[in-house]
């Protein structure tokens, strides 16, 4: 996977674990979000490096040389969902080439505009992994609805409660594990499909 590029669109820190895995595997990862969120694999830059960071709104992470299997890099880009064209322009600069993978977990209100804005940043046939909420605001199940038909999409459908215990909500660890599994399937060349994480039912109290 060395030298490949990934674009991860999610709320601040929501897919940080995935970004760390890809970075350790040699990926160049771009993370547009409103706020900066440090990664565990980050080696914090010194003062001279901080002064040299340009343009404003970009902050690099780099996997440490103590991990010889690494060599990847993650770059945070300050961006806002309600400015999709600006987000796409900043992501394009940070990617420095077309993305080989898109992972998206975007609020429904901005989903279509943001996904449409970044489609041109993807390499031909690059796979997509999209995380969707299990229930809509009306309580109905959201049907799978891949937005980029030219790109095979793994839709990750989130349940409302844990797959292991209906008395507790879906845990972040379960989501992270499920999204990573979907990414592995996407990179293995699987056709568009849907994967459910957790159970789609009210929490038992």
Secondary structure, DSSP 8 states (H G I E B T S, - for coil): -TT-EEEEEESTTTTHHHHHHHHHTT-EEEEEESS----TTB----HHHHHH--STTEEEEEB-TT-TT---EEEEEE--TT-HHHHHHHHHHHHTS-EEEEEEE--HHHHHHHHHHHGGGEEEEEEEEEEE-SB-TTS-B-----S-TTS-EEEEEE-SB-SS-TTSB--HHHHHHHHHHHHHHHHTT--SEEEEESBSS----
